[in-house]
């Protein structure tokens, strides 16, 4: 029996929001990857979409989100709507998922045309060079760039680009385990141990704070906010 679709409130802007950039960052157990993948599949079933799924390094298809998407298709009973091969995922509307690593396939990515949505997963270590090539490549009218990552260092390019200095027309949300109503018990036990015995690890791994900056105030959940330049 198909599983009901339940996307946490803080991540629903990926499916319904309007923005050039959509960014989710935070700690482990927030459900970022699963719910972004689910949103992409729903978009692909609503209209024809050409979707690029990428990350800084992808040596093989097993390094990509291909398996995550395939597992969600199976879980929700959508096998009749999608054709899944070892390297591609397509559906009856002509939607297509493409999987490529940025560093290893940058010349191929530069030649891609007609991308509607680009999802950059595990984006914490995407380099400045990769971003500078990828962003102008995604140039179709109304195209979107989706970004998900767990922050590492405060000086990482992705953190600076999408958290410290947000781009024009950007929806961003910090999402942690407390925002995930489906946070599993097995992770809850690990989180509680780190919270009690290893606070720096807890703040980085579970609260998504950069390793070089830890704040005293407790984490609070906020809705995504849209940033525009003012003329």
N, C-alpha and C positions, 0 to 999 in steps of 0.2 A: 504494500500500500504506500503511495507517495507520502512523503513527510511534509507537513504544513510549512509554508514559507514564513519565517519570522526573522526579520532583519532588525537588530537593535536600533533604537531611535537615533542615536548619535551617528549612525552610519547610513541612514536613509537618504542623506543628501547625495550620495553617489548615484542613486537610482532616480531621484526626483529633482535634485538641484540643477541650476543653470549656471555654469561657470566654465571658463577655459581650463582652470586648474582645480582639481579636487584632491585634497591631501589629508591623510589620516596618519598620525604618528602617536607613539606611546609605547607602553610596555607589553610584556608577554601576557597571553591569555585574554586579550581584548576582543578577539574575533575579527580583526581587521581583514586578514587574507581571505577567510572563508566568506565573509559577507560582501567583500568587493567582488570576488569571483562569482558569487550568486547574483549580484547586481548586473554583472556583465552578461551572464547567461539570460537573464530576464530581458535585458536590452536587446540581445541578439534574437530573442523570440518575438519581440514586439515589432522590430523593423530590421531591414538589412543593414548590418554593421560589419565593417572591416576593423578588426581589433588586433593590435600588436601587444603581445605580452613580453616584457623584456626585463632584464636586470643587468648589472654591470658584468658579471661573469656567468656564462652558460656554456659549459663544455659539451653537454649532451642534453637531449630532451628531458632526461630524468632530473636535471637541475632546474627545470622550469615549473610553471604552475599547471602544466598539462594534466598531471595526475589529479591535482586538486579539482580542476574543472570536470574531468572525466568522472571522478567519484561523486561529485554533486549532481551530475546528469543522471547517474545511476540511482543515487539516493532519492531524488525527487521524481523519478519515473519518467524522464524525458528522453529515453533511448530511442523512441519513435520519431523524435524531432531532430536529433543530431546524428551525424555520421562521424564516428571517432576512429581515427587511424593512429598508428604509432607516432606520427609527427604532426597531425593536423586535427582540427575540429571544425566541422561545417554543419550548416543546418538547411532546412527546406526553403528558407527565405533567401538563401545565398549568403548568409552571414558566415564569416570566416575568422578563425583565431590563428594568428601567426606567432611563432615562438623564436626569439633570437636574443643572443647576448649582445650587449653594447660593445664591449671592448673587442670581442672576437669577430663581430659581424658588422662593424660600423660602416663599411663601404656598402654592404647590402642594405642596411637600414637607410642610408642616405638616398638610395634609389627607390625606396618604397613610395608608392603613390596611393592616395585615397584612403588614408587611415582615419577612421572616425574616432576611435578611442585608443590611446596608448596607456597601458598600465605598467608602471615601473614598480616592481615588487622588490622588497629587501633593498630599498634605495639608499640606505644610510651611507654606503661607501661608493656611490656613483660619483665619478670624478667630474671636475669642472669641464674638461674637454668633452666628455660624453654628453653632458647636459647641453653644452654649446652646439653640438652637432644634432642632438635629438630634437630639441625644441623647435627649430625652424623646419625640420623635416615633417613635423606634424602640422601641416598647413592647410588642410582641407577646411572649407567654411564650416564653422560651428564644431570643429574637432575639439576633443578634450584630452587632457593629460592627467591621468590618475596616478597618485604617488602614495605608497605605503611603506613605512619603515619604523624600526625601533631605534631611537637615537643612540649614538655611541659617543663620539667626541664632540665637544662644543664647536670645534673648528672644522668639522666635516662640511663639505660643500653643500650637501643636501639640507642639512640642518640650517645652515646660514641662509640658503636660498629660499626655503619654504617656511621657516619658523622665525628667524631673526629679521629677515627682510622679505616679507611676502610679496609675490608678484601681483601685478594688476589682475583683476577679475579672478580671485582665488577664494575658494571655500576651504577652510581648514579646520580640523578638529583634533584635539588631543584626546585619545581614547585609551582607557586602561581597563584592567580587570573589573573594577567596580562599575564600569559602564556596560559590562557584558552580562545580561541576565542568565546566560547559559554557561558561565564560567564553571569548568569541571572541578569536582572535588579533588581529583588527583593533583591538579595544579594549585588548588587552594592550600593544601598542606605544605607544599614547597614554598609558596608565597609567605605563609604565616611563619615558617621557620626563618626565612631570610629577614622578615620584618623584625623578628625578635633578636636574632643573633648576628645579622650582617646588614646593617642599615645602608651602607653605601651600595651594596649589591641590590638591595630591595628597591632603592630609589632609582637606580639605573635600569635594572631588568624589569621591574614590575610597574614603576611609575613613569618610565620613559624619560628620565632626566639625564642630560649629558653627564659623563663621568667626571668632568672637571668642574661641575657646578651643582651643588646640592643645596636645596632651600629648606629652611626651617618650617614654613607654614605647611599644613597638610594639603594634599592634593584635593582639588575641587573639580567637579565635572561641569563643563561649560558647553553650550550649544555651538555648532560651527558658526563662524562669522565670515562675512564676505568683505573683501578689501578692494576698494576702488581708488584710483588716483583722482584727485580733485583738480579741476582746471582753474 
